[in-house]
Every structure is written in structure tokens, then in C-alpha cells.
Amino acid sequence: MKVIEHNAAPKVILKHSSIELYVRPDTRREKRGVVLDEWYRHKLKEIVPEYITYWEKEMRLEEVEYAIKKMKTKWGTCNREAKRIWLNLELAKKPKECIEYIIVHEMVHLLERHHNERFIAYMDNHLPRWRLYKEELNKSPLRHENWSY
């Protein structure tokens, strides 16, 4: 990521394989993080609805809601009663196939609560390559942390 100081509203631009973060001079680190998080949130909101709509039809589910939040230990979670899935903001940094895998995984929980044989059968039926995407996510860190002691 390249940080570029300029005297205008903050913005983020994706250039090939790098990110340019434009901020005013002397913008604090926390504010830079907020700008970047909002950009990632926007990017997720551009692609998630299409997946939700597609998989609702495939799984014969109705009106599945989704929300995005920062999570420390999970890629996603499901609230069966509210018919809502939560997606980790960090997914915005992952390949689309991995994002789709988490969406499908959480939506399958609307059909089956536990990670049992029935759950696995749903996953195999709907997303045959799900194990590959799961492995890819498990190999990468959930989020980058800067530890200071």
C-alpha cells in the first residue's frame, strides 16, 4: 500500500496489485485505517448481494439478510432466527471464491445448524470445491496485526 498525502477528501484507488490511500497531510494512523476499512466495506457490498440472491434461489431460502463487521476469530457467522449472516470485513481482502465459500457456508447453516454429515452433503452439493476454498482461507491469517510490546 502506498500512502499519498493530498489536500482533498480521502480516497482509495486500486492500481493493479497495489492500493493507493490518499489522505490529507498529518492524518492520524487510526483515521487512515477507518478510510481503508470503509473502502473494503464498500467493495464487499458491491459483490455480496449478487451471491446472496443467487444462493437464496439455489437453496430455496427467502430474504436472507447480511451484514459486515470486523471479527477477530471467524470469517462469518449465522443467526438462524433472524435469517442473517455476518461476514468478516477481512474477507474483502480475499479472492471472490473464498468470499462465496463463506457466504454459502453461512447460508447452509440456515438449513443445518451443525457441521455434521447433512451440512457436508449440502456443501458438497452446492459448492463442490468448498474444501479447496476453506484450505486457502485457513492458510492465510484472519487479519494482519501489528503487535507492540
Stockholm file with secondary structure:
# STOCKHOLM 1.0

chainA/1-149         MKVIEHNAAPKVILKHSSIELYVRPDTRREKRGVVLDEWYRHKLKEIVPEYITYWEKEMRLEEVEYAIKKMKTKWGTCNREAKRIWLNLELAKKPKECIEYIIVHEMVHLLERHHNERFIAYMDNHLPRWRLYKEELNKSPLRHENWSY
#=GR chainA/1-149 SS CEEEECSSCCEEEEETTEEEEEECTTCCHHHHHHHHHHHHHHHHHHHHHHHHHHHHHHHTCCCCEEEEECCSSCSEEEETTTTEEEEEGGGGGSCHHHHHHHHHHHHHTTTCSSSSHHHHHHHHHHCTTHHHHHHHHHHSCSSCCCCCC
#=GC SS_cons         CEEEECSSCCEEEEETTEEEEEECTTCCHHHHHHHHHHHHHHHHHHHHHHHHHHHHHHHTCCCCEEEEECCSSCSEEEETTTTEEEEEGGGGGSCHHHHHHHHHHHHHTTTCSSSSHHHHHHHHHHCTTHHHHHHHHHHSCSSCCCCCC
//
